[in-house]
Amino acid sequence: MPPGRQFPRTRLLGPDDRDVAYERVRRAAADGEQSFIICPLVEESEALEAKAATEEYERLRSGELASLRLGLLHGRMRPAAKDAVMRAFRDHEFDVLVSTAVVEVGVDVPNATVMLIEGAERFGLAQLHQFRGRIGRGGQPSVCILLTDLPDPEANERLRVVAQTTNGLALAEHDLRLRGPGDYFGVRQSGLPELKVARLDDAPIVEAARSAATSVLTRDPDLVEPEHAALRAHLLDFVARSTDPS
């Protein structure tokens, strides 16, 4: 972390604490600081995300944050429009930027000290860590608020990990364990793998297996020897199933 910069404090709030979250945003504005409000992730639908962000923007503008200046940013906007919104936010023409996940990387607003993430349970741990890195860049104390509506114990466990951990690599490893890596040779991005030992903490086992596989393939590259017939059949079947998107 750059000298003089403080890592953001992280708070986990439930549905009954929504007013607390908005009060923190209003307090930041009163202090001359700015806030991000990230709308929930909508899986595989940029159009739905844009619609949700627009609706949230309109709701807040006429509701809890009516006294503040709000801006809107989402992935369906043209690049020039996105740039214009971000310039206006950096120039403090807005107190609050309501946005989709497009602010995850590449955004530098030193005056932003609050990151309020709606539906935080829908985001990966590493992604939440990236959001958190968008605030506190001016050296002021900052806070990342993880707001969740779901009482899902697993989701709450994941969010508590974010609240308690500042190390990005540790979060990425924890996220991989919880979500599963998906298919190593296929198309799934998450879920339990068919390789039963392929976990980060199984490195010694994986290395031993790699050494044994190298030894076998050095002697019999095409697995044509009778003693390797079963291995060849299993390998071909595994690759066929892993690369079939259906």
N, C-alpha and C positions, 0 to 999 in steps of 0.2 A: 504494500500500500504506500502511495506517495507520502513524503514527510508532511506533517501537519494535518493530514486528513484523518478524521475519525470514522471508524467503521460504524454503519448505522445500527442502532438498536432495533430489534425485531420483536413485534408483539403479535400474539395470536388471539384474535377476537371472534366470538361466535355471533349468531344472529341477534341476540339480545343486546349486543354491544355496538350496534350500528351507529347509534347517536354519538357514542364516545369517539368513534372513528371520524365522523363528520366534524365534531367539535375540534378535534386535533387539526383538521384541515383548515377550519376557520381561524384557529389560533395562529397557525403558520402565516396565513394571509395578513392577520392583524400585525404580525411582527415583520411584515415586508418580505416574507419568504413564499415559496411556491410549492405546489404539490402535483404529483401525478395520481390519477385514478385509472387503474387498469381494469378493463371489463373482462368478464369470464371468457375463457377459451371455448370456442365452439368447434368441435372436432371436424376437420376437413371441409370447412365451409367459411371461406373468407367473406362471402356475401352475407351470411347470417351473423358473423362477427361484426361486420360494419353496421348492420341493422341494429344489433344489440347495443353497440356503442352509441349510435345516434339516439336511440330511445333513452339510454341512461343519461346522456348529455342533456336532452330536453327535460327529463324528469328532475335532474339536479338543478338545472338552471331556473326552474320554476318552483323548486321545493327547498330541500335542506341547504343548498348553497346559492340561493337566489341573490344574496347580497354580494357575491363574488363574481369576478370576471372569468368565464369559462371558455376554453377552446376545445376543439374536437379533432382527433387524428385517427384514421383507420386505413387499412391496407387497400381499400377500393378507391382511394383518392389518387389522382394523377401525381406523378413525382413532383412537379412544380408546385402543386397545391400543398403537398406534404412539407416541402422545404419552406414554403411561406408560413405555414402554421408553426413549424419549429423555430423559425427566425423570430416570429412574433412572441413565442413563449420565452425564448432566450432574452428578448428585449423587454420582458416583463409586461407585455400587453395583456397577458392572462395571469390570473392567480392560480388557476387549476387547468391542467390538460387532461381531458378524458380521452382515453386511447385504448386501442387493442394492443396486442403483443408486438406491434411494429417498433416500440421503443425499447425492446429488449437489449439491443446493442447499438453502438454508434451515436448515442445521444449525450450531449454534454451541456447541462444547464446548472452551473455552479450554485445558483440561488435556490435550487430545488432541495427541500429538506424532508418532504413527506412522500412516501410511496404507499398508496392504498391499493391493495390488490383484491378485487372482488372475486369470489369463487376460487380462492387460492388453491383449493384441493384439486382443481382441474389441471394445474400446471405441474410440470416435473420439478424436482428439487433443484437441479442445475439451472433451470430457467428462472425459478424464483430468485436464485442467487444472482443471476444476471440482472434482473429487475432491481434488486437491492443495490447493485453497484451504480445505478443511475443517479443516486442521491448522495448528499453530503460531500460533493466535490469541491465546495467552496470552503471547507474546513469547519462549518457550523455543525453542531449536534443534529443528528437526523434520525428518523424512525421509519421503518418499513412495517406496515400493518397488514397482516394476513387475515382477511375476513372470509369466513366460511359459513355457509348455511346448512351444511350437511353434518349430521352427528356420526358419520362413519368413523369407527375407531381407527381403522388403518389410515384413513386420510389424516385424521388428527395426529396420529403418530408421526407421519411423514412431515407434517407442518411443524410439530414440536422439534423435530430434528433440525429444520431450517432455523427455527428460533434460537436453538442452542449452539449452532455450529457456524463458524465464520470461514472455515476452510473449504474452498470451492471443490478441490479434488476429493476430499472426504465426502462431500455431499453427492458428487457424481457417482462415487463408488456405492454409496448407500442407495441412491436412486436405482442403480443397475441391479442391486440385490432385490429391491422391492418389486420393481416392474418386470424384471427378467429381460434378457438381451434380445429376445426374439430368435429368429433363425439366423445362424451364422452364414449360411450359404443361400438362404431363401429371401423372402420378401417381407416377413413380419418384422415390425420395428420394436415390438415388446412382447412380453409373455414368456412363459417358461420354455427353456430350450430343450431340444431332444438330447443334447449332450449333457448328461447328468452331473458331470463334475466341473463344467466350465463356469466356475465362479472365480472372482478375483482372489479369494483366499485359498484357492486350490492350485496355486501356481506350481508348487513342487510336484503334485500329481500330474498336472498337464505337461510339465517339462519331462518327467519320466516317460509318459506316454509318447511324447514327441520323439524322444531318443529311441524308444522301441520301434516306433513306426519308421524312423529313418533307417534303422538297422535292417528291417524287413524289406523296405523298398530298395535299399542298396543292393541286396542280394537278388531280389525278384521284383523289378520295377513294375511289371504288368500283372503281378499276382497270378501267374499262370501255373505255378507249382501246385501239385495236388493238396499239399498241406495248407495252402492259402485260398483254396476254393471257396470255403465258407466266408472268409473275410472279404473276398472280392464281391461275392453275391450281396453281402450285407452293405458294403460300401456303395455299390451301384444302386441298391434300393433306397438307401438313405439320401443320396444325391438327387435321385429322381423325385422323391417325396418332398425334399426341401426346396427344390426349384420349381415345383408345380404350384402356381398361385391359387389354384382352386382348392 
